[in-house]
Amino acid sequence: MPQVAGVDVSRETADRLTEFAQLVAKWNPRINLVSKGSLADLHDRHIADSIQLYRHIPPEVESWADLGSGGGFPGIILAILAKGTRSSPIEVTLVESDQRKATFLRTASRQLDLAVNVATSRIEDLPPMNAHGLSARALAPLTKLLDYAARHLSPDGFALFPKGETAAKEIATAEADWSFDLEQIPSITNPEAVILKLKRIKRV
């Protein structure tokens, strides 16, 4: 069984990841799903960075919301892994307000046989999703992400937010208006990055 970014995956899952990478490369010239400079390094820059989040999603999670899904990182990657490694599925919702990117996400989900819901809406306009888990990558400062998480997480849910070298500053700023339980997980793809795992998010 091959291993990708610390996750054991089946050959079928590895093939889906490869097929998704090919879809991104095909659509990118028209929609700019990822920066042109990072397209050549798609696996390490985007796919592996998304896969590492999956390592921190426990088996009991039943619903997941990915905010600002864009080119499908990490939402589509998490859905691919969930389909290939879990006995029971995760209900995955991808939130993307850009119509063209939402069309890509629906096309990719259909082609990869993923049962995901794509919500073409602004995050703040959606009814509360009550998700067990939530992610957002390169979307907004932590204070704004906490606002989204407070609206869309279930009371016992948690959020995973990858952050770069500004993480400490964003945390300090957020603590002025929010209380939360925080775990900082070192990134395995970037020594200057961390994954922020947050629970019990409340405005103060």
C-alpha positions as CSV (number, residue, x, y, z in Angstrom):
1,M,0.0,0.0,0.0
2,P,1.6,3.3,-1.0
3,Q,2.0,6.1,1.5
4,V,1.5,9.8,0.6
5,A,2.4,12.6,3.0
6,G,2.3,10.1,5.9
7,V,-1.1,8.6,5.0
8,D,-1.4,5.0,3.8
9,V,-3.6,5.0,0.7
10,S,-4.8,2.3,-1.7
11,R,-3.7,2.2,-5.3
12,E,-7.2,3.4,-6.3
13,T,-6.9,6.4,-4.0
14,A,-3.4,7.2,-5.4
15,D,-4.8,7.0,-8.9
16,R,-7.6,9.4,-8.0
17,L,-5.0,11.9,-6.6
18,T,-3.1,11.6,-9.8
19,E,-6.2,12.1,-11.9
20,F,-7.2,15.2,-9.8
21,A,-3.7,16.7,-10.4
22,Q,-4.2,16.2,-14.1
23,L,-7.6,17.9,-14.0
24,V,-6.1,20.9,-12.2
25,A,-3.4,21.2,-14.8
26,K,-6.0,21.0,-17.6
27,W,-8.3,23.6,-16.1
28,N,-5.7,26.0,-14.7
29,P,-4.9,28.0,-17.9
30,R,-8.6,29.0,-18.1
31,I,-9.4,29.6,-14.4
32,N,-6.1,30.0,-12.5
33,L,-6.9,27.5,-9.8
34,V,-3.3,27.7,-8.5
35,S,-0.5,30.1,-9.3
36,K,1.3,29.3,-12.6
37,G,4.6,29.1,-10.7
38,S,3.3,26.4,-8.3
39,L,1.7,24.2,-11.0
40,A,5.0,22.4,-11.7
41,D,5.3,21.6,-8.0
42,L,1.6,20.7,-7.6
43,H,2.2,17.5,-5.5
44,D,4.4,19.0,-2.8
45,R,3.0,22.5,-2.8
46,H,-0.7,21.7,-2.8
47,I,-1.6,18.0,-2.7
48,A,0.8,16.9,0.1
49,D,0.0,20.1,2.0
50,S,-3.7,19.1,1.9
51,I,-3.1,15.4,2.6
52,Q,-1.4,16.2,5.9
53,L,-4.6,17.7,7.2
54,Y,-6.3,14.4,6.8
55,R,-4.0,12.8,9.4
56,H,-5.7,14.9,12.0
57,I,-9.3,14.0,11.3
58,P,-10.5,11.2,13.7
59,P,-12.6,8.3,12.5
60,E,-15.8,9.5,14.2
61,V,-16.1,12.7,12.1
62,E,-19.2,12.5,9.9
63,S,-19.4,15.9,8.3
64,W,-16.8,18.3,7.0
65,A,-16.9,21.8,5.5
66,D,-14.1,23.3,3.4
67,L,-14.4,27.1,3.1
68,G,-13.1,28.9,0.0
69,S,-12.3,25.6,-1.7
70,G,-11.0,27.3,-4.8
71,G,-9.0,24.7,-6.8
72,G,-10.0,21.9,-4.4
73,F,-7.3,22.2,-1.8
74,P,-7.8,20.8,0.7
75,G,-11.5,19.9,0.2
76,I,-11.3,17.6,-2.8
77,I,-8.2,15.9,-1.5
78,L,-9.9,15.2,1.9
79,A,-12.9,13.8,0.0
80,I,-10.6,11.5,-2.0
81,L,-8.9,10.2,1.1
82,A,-12.1,9.8,3.0
83,K,-13.6,7.7,0.2
84,G,-10.6,5.5,0.0
85,T,-9.7,4.9,3.7
86,R,-13.0,5.0,5.7
87,S,-15.6,2.3,6.2
88,S,-18.2,5.1,6.6
89,P,-18.2,8.2,4.4
90,I,-17.8,11.8,5.5
91,E,-20.3,14.3,4.2
92,V,-18.1,16.9,2.6
93,T,-19.3,20.4,1.6
94,L,-17.1,22.6,-0.5
95,V,-18.0,26.3,-0.2
96,E,-16.8,28.4,-3.2
97,S,-18.4,31.7,-4.3
98,D,-16.6,31.9,-7.6
99,Q,-19.0,30.3,-10.2
100,R,-16.2,29.1,-12.5
101,K,-14.2,27.5,-9.7
102,A,-17.5,25.9,-8.3
103,T,-18.1,24.5,-11.8
104,F,-14.6,23.0,-11.7
105,L,-15.2,21.5,-8.3
106,R,-18.5,19.9,-9.4
107,T,-16.8,18.5,-12.6
108,A,-13.9,17.1,-10.7
109,S,-16.2,15.5,-8.0
110,R,-18.3,13.9,-10.7
111,Q,-15.3,12.6,-12.7
112,L,-13.6,11.2,-9.5
113,D,-16.9,9.7,-8.2
114,L,-16.9,11.8,-5.0
115,A,-20.2,12.4,-3.2
116,V,-19.5,16.0,-2.2
117,N,-21.8,19.0,-2.1
118,V,-20.6,22.3,-3.7
119,A,-22.2,25.4,-2.2
120,T,-21.8,28.4,-4.5
121,S,-22.3,31.1,-1.9
122,R,-20.5,33.5,0.3
123,I,-19.5,31.8,3.5
124,E,-21.3,34.3,5.7
125,D,-24.6,34.0,3.7
126,L,-24.9,30.2,4.2
127,P,-27.1,28.9,7.0
128,P,-25.1,27.4,9.8
129,M,-23.8,24.0,8.6
130,N,-23.2,22.4,12.1
131,A,-20.2,20.6,10.7
132,H,-18.1,18.3,12.8
133,G,-14.9,19.6,11.1
134,L,-13.9,22.6,9.1
135,S,-10.9,23.7,7.0
136,A,-9.8,26.7,5.1
137,R,-6.5,27.1,3.3
138,A,-5.0,30.5,2.3
139,L,-8.4,32.1,2.7
140,A,-8.3,34.9,5.4
141,P,-6.7,36.0,8.6
142,L,-7.4,33.9,11.7
143,T,-9.8,36.4,13.2
144,K,-12.1,36.1,10.1
145,L,-11.7,32.3,10.0
146,L,-12.8,32.1,13.7
147,D,-15.9,34.1,12.8
148,Y,-16.7,31.6,10.1
149,A,-15.9,28.6,12.3
150,A,-18.1,29.9,15.2
151,R,-21.0,30.1,12.7
152,H,-20.5,26.8,10.9
153,L,-19.0,24.3,13.4
154,S,-21.1,22.1,15.7
155,P,-20.6,22.8,19.4
156,D,-18.1,19.9,19.8
157,G,-16.5,20.4,16.3
158,F,-13.0,21.5,15.5
159,A,-11.2,23.5,12.7
160,L,-7.9,22.9,10.9
161,F,-6.3,26.0,9.5
162,P,-2.8,25.8,7.8
163,K,-0.8,29.0,8.5
164,G,2.6,30.2,7.6
165,E,5.2,32.4,9.3
166,T,2.5,34.9,10.4
167,A,0.8,32.3,12.6
168,A,2.0,33.7,15.9
169,K,1.0,37.2,15.1
170,E,-2.5,36.1,13.9
171,I,-3.0,34.1,17.1
172,A,-2.1,37.0,19.3
173,T,-4.5,39.3,17.3
174,A,-7.3,36.8,17.5
175,E,-7.0,36.3,21.3
176,A,-8.2,39.9,21.8
177,D,-11.7,39.0,20.6
178,W,-11.9,35.2,20.8
179,S,-11.4,32.4,23.2
180,F,-10.4,28.9,21.9
181,D,-8.5,25.7,22.7
182,L,-5.5,25.7,20.4
183,E,-3.1,23.0,19.3
184,Q,-0.2,24.0,17.0
185,I,0.9,21.1,14.8
186,P,4.2,21.4,12.8
187,S,3.7,21.2,9.1
188,I,5.5,18.3,7.4
189,T,5.7,20.2,4.1
190,N,7.1,23.6,5.3
191,P,9.3,24.0,8.4
192,E,8.0,27.6,8.8
193,A,4.3,26.6,8.7
194,V,1.9,25.1,11.3
195,I,-1.6,23.6,11.3
196,L,-3.8,25.3,13.8
197,K,-6.3,22.9,15.4
198,L,-9.0,24.9,17.2
199,K,-11.9,23.8,19.4
200,R,-14.4,25.6,21.7
201,I,-14.3,28.8,19.7
202,K,-16.2,31.6,21.3
203,R,-16.2,35.4,20.9
204,V,-15.3,37.3,24.1
